[in-house]
Amino acid sequence: MTERYHYEIIIYWSEADTAFIAEVPELPGCMADGETYLQALQNIQIVIDEWIEVACELGRTIPEPRGRLMYA
């Protein structure tokens, strides 16, 4: 992992998966899981780096972190 990004990360427990799920709403499809909350958080950092690396390789635009998202 080369650098840290400041994207919002949502972590929740999934009964269906019996795991914590971490999602990054600003990066479509960017998700990870873990047996613990901390594992999910660590795993999503890796997936964020990989998501951005692949997007760069494909010439796609990397969304700027918006910080906390507001929901209506």
NORCOR-V255272 format. One record per residue. N is the residue number from 0. PSI is psi in degrees with one decimal (* if undefined). BURIAL is 1 if it has 9 or more other C-alpha atoms within 8 Angstrom, else 0. Layout:
n->N psi->PSI burial->BURIAL
n->N psi->PSI burial->BURIAL
This chain:
n->0 psi->122.8 burial->0
n->1 psi->-40.8 burial->0
n->2 psi->164.4 burial->0
n->3 psi->139.9 burial->0
n->4 psi->159.7 burial->0
n->5 psi->54.9 burial->0
n->6 psi->150.0 burial->1
n->7 psi->136.1 burial->1
n->8 psi->127.1 burial->0
n->9 psi->125.7 burial->0
n->10 psi->132.2 burial->1
n->11 psi->160.3 burial->0
n->12 psi->133.3 burial->0
n->13 psi->111.8 burial->1
n->14 psi->-40.6 burial->0
n->15 psi->-36.7 burial->0
n->16 psi->-9.6 burial->0
n->17 psi->50.0 burial->0
n->18 psi->160.7 burial->1
n->19 psi->137.3 burial->1
n->20 psi->132.9 burial->1
n->21 psi->130.5 burial->1
n->22 psi->148.2 burial->1
n->23 psi->99.2 burial->1
n->24 psi->-30.2 burial->1
n->25 psi->-14.3 burial->0
n->26 psi->96.8 burial->0
n->27 psi->128.8 burial->0
n->28 psi->2.1 burial->0
n->29 psi->102.4 burial->1
n->30 psi->153.9 burial->1
n->31 psi->165.9 burial->1
n->32 psi->173.2 burial->1
n->33 psi->155.8 burial->1
n->34 psi->-26.4 burial->1
n->35 psi->166.1 burial->0
n->36 psi->-46.0 burial->1
n->37 psi->-40.3 burial->0
n->38 psi->-41.7 burial->1
n->39 psi->-41.3 burial->1
n->40 psi->-44.2 burial->1
n->41 psi->-42.2 burial->0
n->42 psi->-37.2 burial->1
n->43 psi->-30.0 burial->1
n->44 psi->-40.4 burial->1
n->45 psi->-44.8 burial->1
n->46 psi->-36.4 burial->1
n->47 psi->-48.0 burial->1
n->48 psi->-44.5 burial->1
n->49 psi->-40.2 burial->0
n->50 psi->-47.5 burial->1
n->51 psi->-40.0 burial->1
n->52 psi->-46.2 burial->0
n->53 psi->-41.8 burial->0
n->54 psi->-40.6 burial->1
n->55 psi->-44.4 burial->1
n->56 psi->-33.7 burial->0
n->57 psi->-1.1 burial->0
n->58 psi->22.3 burial->0
n->59 psi->154.8 burial->0
n->60 psi->135.8 burial->0
n->61 psi->119.4 burial->0
n->62 psi->139.8 burial->0
n->63 psi->138.9 burial->0
n->64 psi->133.0 burial->1
n->65 psi->-5.6 burial->0
n->66 psi->-154.0 burial->0
n->67 psi->126.6 burial->0
n->68 psi->143.7 burial->0
n->69 psi->132.2 burial->0
n->70 psi->143.5 burial->0
n->71 psi->* burial->0
